[in-house]
Amino acid sequence: MKFQFETSNIKYPYATVHPDNLASLKSLENIGYKKYKEKLMYGGKIRYIMRKELV
């Protein structure tokens, strides 16, 4: 997967997580994702949009 990002124009991969899902939130943070936005998604459910900057 590393090679795929290195050879593409992708600057930010994104993920969504429910704010109460602490295990998933912590996992995303551990691999470098940061909270980007908070938004209602999936039928009005609150989600954090997480993103990671690729260097």
C-alpha positions as CSV (number, residue, x, y, z in Angstrom):
1,M,0.0,0.0,0.0
2,K,2.9,2.4,0.7
3,F,4.0,2.1,-2.9
4,Q,0.5,2.9,-4.1
5,F,0.4,6.2,-2.2
6,E,3.9,7.1,-3.3
7,T,3.0,6.8,-7.0
8,S,-0.4,8.6,-6.8
9,N,-1.6,12.1,-6.4
10,I,-3.4,11.3,-3.2
11,K,-2.5,13.8,-0.5
12,Y,-5.0,12.9,2.2
13,P,-6.6,9.5,2.9
14,Y,-9.8,9.9,5.0
15,A,-11.7,7.7,7.4
16,T,-14.9,8.2,9.4
17,V,-15.6,7.2,13.0
18,H,-18.3,7.7,15.6
19,P,-17.1,9.9,18.4
20,D,-18.0,7.3,21.0
21,N,-16.1,4.5,19.3
22,L,-12.9,5.2,21.3
23,A,-11.1,2.0,20.2
24,S,-11.4,2.9,16.5
25,L,-10.6,6.6,17.2
26,K,-7.5,5.6,19.1
27,S,-6.4,3.2,16.4
28,L,-6.7,5.9,13.7
29,E,-4.8,8.3,15.9
30,N,-2.1,5.8,16.4
31,I,-1.5,5.5,12.7
32,G,-1.3,9.2,12.2
33,Y,-4.9,10.3,11.5
34,K,-6.2,13.6,13.0
35,K,-9.7,14.9,13.4
36,Y,-10.5,17.0,10.4
37,K,-14.2,17.7,10.7
38,E,-17.3,16.7,12.6
39,K,-20.3,16.0,10.4
40,L,-23.8,14.4,10.3
41,M,-23.5,11.4,7.9
42,Y,-25.2,8.0,7.2
43,G,-28.7,9.1,7.9
44,G,-28.0,11.9,10.4
45,K,-25.5,10.1,12.6
46,I,-22.6,12.2,13.9
47,R,-19.2,11.2,12.7
48,Y,-15.6,12.5,13.0
49,I,-13.9,12.8,9.6
50,M,-10.3,11.8,10.1
51,R,-7.5,12.5,7.7
52,K,-3.8,11.8,7.5
53,E,-1.4,13.9,5.6
54,L,0.9,11.8,3.3
55,V,4.4,13.2,3.1
